[in-house]
């Protein structure tokens, strides 16, 4: 009886140790979903930029300057939106194919605007 108890304890200890070396399949799935969502956001942003470029090419007249300004505003809005969702400035720069310095500048100006709106 003692041998059976000791062997069960040893087997359970070995199984516990082995469980630490098992891959966490849930974590892998979460990482894959995160990667896919980043790719979707990046693709969506690229498509929006291409559509804006096409719209700008088609526009003629005084509305052309308005469309350029709205394109810049939407780029900043996308960066702010991603930042609020918890993405870092580096990830945002990668998703939007925008230089990191420009993303940081947009985020800083947004924070300053937010601080000024509360005063």
C-alpha positions in Angstrom: 0.0 0.0 0.0 2.9 2.4 0.8 4.5 1.5 -2.5 1.3 2.3 -4.4 1.0 5.7 -2.6 4.6 6.6 -3.2 4.4 5.6 -6.8 1.2 7.7 -7.3 2.9 10.7 -5.7 6.0 10.3 -7.9 3.8 10.0 -11.0 1.8 13.1 -10.1 5.0 15.1 -9.5 6.4 14.0 -12.9 3.1 14.9 -14.6 3.1 18.3 -12.9 6.7 19.0 -14.0 5.8 17.9 -17.6 2.8 20.2 -17.7 5.1 23.2 -17.3 6.9 22.2 -20.5 3.7 21.8 -22.5 2.9 24.5 -25.0 0.0 26.7 -24.1 -2.3 26.2 -27.1 -4.7 29.0 -26.0 -1.8 31.4 -25.8 -0.7 30.5 -29.3 -4.2 31.0 -30.6 -4.4 34.4 -28.9 -1.2 35.4 -30.5 -2.4 34.3 -34.0 -5.7 36.2 -33.5 -3.7 39.3 -32.4 -1.4 39.0 -35.5 -4.4 38.6 -37.8 -6.2 41.6 -36.3 -3.0 43.7 -36.7 -2.8 42.6 -40.4 -6.5 43.4 -40.9 -6.1 46.9 -39.4 -3.0 47.5 -41.5 -4.7 46.3 -44.7 -7.8 48.4 -44.0 -5.7 51.5 -43.4 -3.7 50.9 -46.6 -6.9 50.5 -48.6 -8.3 53.7 -47.1 -5.2 55.6 -48.0 -5.4 54.2 -51.6 -9.0 55.2 -51.8 -8.2 58.8 -50.6 -5.4 59.0 -53.2 -7.8 58.0 -55.9 -10.5 60.4 -54.7 -7.9 63.2 -54.7 -6.9 62.4 -58.3 -10.5 62.5 -59.3 -11.3 65.8 -57.6 -11.0 69.0 -59.5 -11.3 72.5 -58.1 -11.3 74.2 -54.7 -12.4 71.0 -52.8 -9.0 69.5 -53.6 -7.2 71.2 -50.6 -10.1 70.2 -48.3 -9.6 66.5 -49.2 -5.8 66.7 -48.5 -6.5 68.1 -45.0 -9.1 65.5 -44.3 -6.6 62.8 -45.3 -4.2 64.1 -42.8 -6.9 64.3 -40.1 -8.0 60.7 -40.8 -4.4 59.5 -40.5 -4.2 61.2 -37.1 -7.6 59.8 -36.1 -6.4 56.2 -37.0 -3.2 56.7 -34.9 -5.2 58.0 -31.9 -7.8 55.2 -32.2 -5.1 52.5 -32.3 -3.3 54.2 -29.4 -6.5 54.2 -27.3 -6.9 50.5 -28.1 -3.6 49.9 -26.4 -1.1 49.7 -29.3 2.3 51.2 -28.9 3.6 54.0 -31.1 5.9 51.6 -32.8 3.1 49.2 -33.7 1.0 52.0 -35.0 3.9 53.2 -37.2 4.2 49.7 -38.5 0.5 49.2 -39.2 0.1 52.6 -40.9 3.4 52.6 -42.7 4.0 56.0 -41.2 7.4 57.1 -39.7 7.6 56.5 -36.0 8.5 60.2 -35.4 5.4 61.3 -37.2 3.2 58.9 -35.1 4.8 60.2 -31.9 4.2 63.8 -33.0 0.5 63.0 -33.8 0.0 61.3 -30.4 1.7 64.2 -28.5 -0.4 66.8 -30.3 -3.5 64.8 -29.6 -2.6 64.6 -25.9 -2.0 68.4 -25.8 -5.4 69.0 -27.5 -7.0 66.7 -24.9 -5.3 68.6 -22.1 -6.4 72.0 -23.5 -10.0 70.9 -23.9 -10.3 70.2 -20.2 -9.0 73.6 -19.2 
